Amino acid sequence: MRSAFLQRLPLYIGGFMGPFGTVVIVPMFPELRAEFDASSSAVSLGFSLYLIPFAALLLVSGTLGERWGRRRTVRGTYLLYAVASIGCALAPTLTVFIVARALQGVANAFITPLLLAGLAETVPAERFGRQVGIYSSFQAFGGGLGPIVGGIAADTNWRYAFWGTMAVSLVLALAPPTGEAPRDAAAPSLRPLLTGRMIALSVAFLFAAAGPVGISVLVGVAARDVLELSGTATGLVLFGGAMSALVLGPTWGQVLDRFGARAVGLATATAATLFAGLPSLADNGWTLAIIWIIASAAISGVIVVFQALGASIMPENRGGALSFMLSFRFVGHAVGPILFIPLIDWSVRGAFFMAAGLGLVTTAVIGTFRDA
């Protein structure tokens, strides 16, 4: 058991890197504004333009990676991620910084789906939900540690965070990922992905990510600009929510194995929709942290359900199906801040509850889903 965990550890750490790289800049928005003499909207492009090429490439990256070979593709993209991190660390202007962030997104588009596809090849189907839960826990840990590291870097020198991602990427490039697709497998095609079922689930994931699943960005902005918390304190608030997701990831996976995707998806999507707006009611850092921990518990369940579905719905092209669904998720993550961050100046509660309300679409779609 222990040796199996160690064999999968590079997959889990790779899952950590994607969310870490996405949210590491959230607590450093004020410092980036000052460094580059830019507005909040301009700086937020460093978040959104990481996600937009990431999401666009996810439509095809899993299928291309299956054709090229998972190990070779993942190693190459870790190296690209390291080079892009150097670009962020040395960026003399906001434009260079944003371009480097976009390159990080390009690299991550090939890493995330291929790692989960590889994981699916290493465990029996009846225990796959638990493994996805463990993988999601590492993702949650990355999403939680990212704001901590970003906040500490913001309070010292924000460029240090990107030197760190460079170092981790280089180490991961040396660790061989497991779960290579069979050599005699036919080259997967994109056409089978364009079914009504796949598109409906993917759109549901998009609405979840633009709304309740992606609400952490609003939490980070509100913590800095509304409650006036420090970068480190903001990171700690977001870390608490991530730890909730980390602890519950394997449990959600076990529940999924037992009760099925429809039942667990309905319960978690409903709870996430109800809880995601509540952080806007907090009037201090402690209250915000407690509410965010509770909301994150439900949000983590939604992520486990969708990732398990993506990696298992089409065994002949696991990477392609998962990357297709994840592309919709990260379009949602990219669009959400563009829609809702400007609304914070109008109404904090309005921005949060409007974002949370998008979860109603996710809940409705899952309600029509039937387990295989």
N, C-alpha and C positions, 0 to 999 in steps of 0.2 A: 504493500500500500504506500509506504513512504517513498520507495524508489519510483513508483508510478507518479506520485506527486512531484518528485524532483524532475522527472522526465518532462512533465507538463509545465514546470515552472517558467521556462522561457515564454511559453504561450501566455501564461497569466501575467507576467511582467510586461509583455507586449501590450496586453489589454490595459494595463496601468498607464502606459505612455500616451495613448490617444486622448483620454479625458484630461490627463495632466497638462499636456501641451495646449489643449483647447482653452482651459480656464485659467492658466497661470497668469494671464495678463489682466484678469478682471480687477484684482485689488490695486493694480498699479496705474489705473486710468488717470488719476490726478498727476502722477509723476510723468507719465507720457505726455499729457497735455502741456506741462511745464517744459519738458525737454524739447519738444518739437514745436512749441508755441501754436497749439492746435486746439480745436473745439472738442467737446465730448463726442459729438457725432463723427468727427473725423477719426478720432482715436478708436472709436468702437469698430471702425472698419478693420482694425487689426484682429478683431474677433470674428466679424462676419466674413471677411475675405480669406480667413483660414478655412471656414466652413463651406463657402460656396464652391470652390474648385474641388474640395473634398467630396461634397455631396454630388457634384456633377460627374466626377470620375467614378464614384461608387456604382453608377448605373452599369458600368462595364468592367470595373477593375477586378472584381471577383472572378468573372468569366475569363478575362485575359490572364490573370494569375494562375488559374487552373490550367490554361493552355501552356503557359511558359514554365510552370513548375512552381510550387509554393515556396520551397526553400530558397531557390534562386531569386524569386521575386521579392520575398520578404527581406532577405539580406541586402539586396540592392536598394530597396526603399529605406531601410534603416540608415544606410550611408547617405542617401539624399536628405533624410531628415537631419542628420548631423551637419551637413553642409548648410542647410537652410537655417539651422540654429546659430551657426557662426554668423550668417548674414544678419540675423536679428540682433545678436550681441554687438556687432560692429556698426550697425546702421547709423549713418550720419544724418539722415533725414527720415521723416515719416513715410515718404514714398518707398524708400528702400526697405524700411521696416515692414511695411505692409506687403511688399512683393515677397520678402523672405517668409513672412507668415503664410502667404498663399502657397509657397513651395512646401512648407511643412504640411499643409493640408493635402497637397498632391501626394506626398509620400504616405501619409496616414491612410489615404483611400485604399491603398493596396495592402496595408498591414492588417487592419481590423478584421475584414471578412475572411481573409485567408487563415488567420489564427483560429477563429472559431470553427471554420470548416475543418481545419486540422484536428481540433479538439473532438469534433464529432466522429472522426475516424478512429479515435483511440479508446472510446468507451462504449459499452452496450447501450442500446437505445433506452432500456428501462431505467438507466442511471444517468442519462444525458442531462435531464433537467437539473440535477444537483451540480453537475460539472459546469453548466452554464451559470448556475448561481454562484459558484466559486469564482468563475471568470468575471462575472458582474461585480463581485465583491472587490476584486483587484481593480476593476474599472472605477468603482466607487472610491477606493482608496486613492487612486490617481486623481480623480475629480476633487477629492477632499484635500489631498496634500498639495495640489497645484495652487490653490489660493493661499495656503500657509506659506509655501515657498515664494509665491509671487508677492505676498504681503511683506514678508521679511526682506525680500529684495527691494521692494518699493521703499522701505524704511532705511535701506542702506544704499544699494546701487541696483537698479532694476535689471541691468545687463547681466548680472550674475546668474539669474534664473536660466538664461539661454545658454550660457556656458555649461550649466548643469545638464540640460536636455541633450546637448552635443555629446557629453561624456557618456550618458546612459545609452544613447543611440549607438555609439561605437561599440560599447560592450555587448549590446544585444545583437549586433551584426555578426559577432563571433560565436553566438550561441545558436546551434542548429535547431530550428523549429521542427516539431514532430508532426506526424499525420499527413504525409505526402499522399496525394491521390495515386491510384494504381497506374502504372506506366502504360498499360494496355487500354486504358479508358479512352473512349472516343472523345474528341475535342468538343467541349460543351458549346451549346448554342444559346444565343440571347432570346430567340423566338419563344421558347416555352415559358419564359418569364412573363410574357405579355398576356396573362390570363386575368379574367375578372377577379378571381380570388386574390391573386398576388397584388393586383393594383389596388383593390379595396383595402387590404391589410396595410399596404404601403402608405396610402393616403391617411389611414387612421393613425399610423405612426407619425406622419408629418404633423398632423394637428396636435398630437400629444406633445411632440417636441417643441413646436412653436408656442404651446401653452404650458400646461402643468409640468411636464418633464423638463422643460427648459427654463423654469422659473428662477433657477439659481442665479442667473445673470441679473435679474431684477433685484434679487435679494442682495447681491454684492453691491450694485449701484446704490440701492436705498441705504445700505449700511454706511457707505462712505459719504454720500451726498445729503441724505436726509437725517440719519442719526449721527452723522459726523464721527464715525468710528475710525480708528487708525487702520492702516493697511494690514497690520498684524492681527488686530482684533477682528477685522472683517474676514480674514483668512480663517481664524479660529471658529467663527460662526459657521462658515461654509463647511469647514472640516467636520463639525459636529453632525451635520446632515449626511455627509459622506460616510461617517462612521456608522450611522444608523443603517445606511444601505449596505455597507461592508458586512456588518454583523448578520443582517437578515438575508443576504444574497443566497447562501446555501439553503436556508429554510424555505425561501420562496421556490427554489428549485425542487426541493422535496415535495412541497405542496403541489407544484405543477405536475410532477410525476404521478401523484396520487389522484388529483381531481381533474386534470385536463386543462388545456389552454383557455377554453371558453369560460369556465367557471372562475378560474383565477384571474383571467383578464378582465372580466366584468367587475369583480370585486375590487381589484386594485385600481382600475381606471376610474371607477366611481369615487373611490376614496381619494385618489389624487386630485380629481376635479374639485371635490369638496374642500380639501385642505390647502391647495396651492395658493389660494388668495389670502389665507390667514396671516402670513408674515407681514402684510401691510398694516395690520392692527398693532404691531409691536411699537412701543414707545421707548425702548432701551435695548441694549445689546443682549442682556440675559434673556429677556422675553423673546426676542427675535431668534436666539439660538434654540430655545426650547421648542418654539413653534416649528422651526425649520427641521429639527430632528424628527418630529412627528410626521410632517409632510413628506420628508424624504423616505420614510419607511414605506409609504404607499407608492411613491414614485419609483422606487427601486423594483417593486413587484411588476410594474408595467414594463420596465426595461427587460427584466428576465423573461417575461412571457413572449415579447416580440422577438428577442434574440434567439430564443429556443425555436420559435416557429420558423424564423428565417433560415436557421441552420439545419432544419429537419424536413421542411416542406417539400424539398426537391433533392433527394439523395444523389441524383445523377449530376447535379451542378450545385453543390452546397455553397461554395464560395460565391457563385453568381447570384443565387437566390438571396443570400444574406446581404451581399453588397447592394443589390437592387433595393431591398427594403431599407437598408441603412442610408441609402442616398436620399430617400424621402425624409428619413429622420433628421438628417443634418441640414437639408433645406429648411426644415422647420426650425432647427436651432439657429440657422443664419437669419431667417426672416423675423423670428420672434423679437430679438433686440431692436431691429430696425423699426418694427411696429410699435413696441411698447416702451422702450427707454424714453423717447420724446414725450410720452404721455405722463411720465412721472412728474414733470414740471406742472402739468395740468392738475393731476390728481393721483397720488400714490395708490390709494385704494382702487381707484378706477382702473389704473394700469394693471394691477395685480389680478383683480377679479375678471377683467376682460380676457386676460391671458388664460386664467384658470378655466374660463368658460369654454375654451376650445376643446377641452377634454370631453365635452358632451358628444362631439362628433366621434371621437375614439370609442367611447362607451357604446354608442349606437351601432357602430360597425361591428364591434366585437359581439354584440348581442345577436347579430345575424350569422355569426361564424359557427360552424359545426366541427367538432373534433373528428379527425380521421378515424 
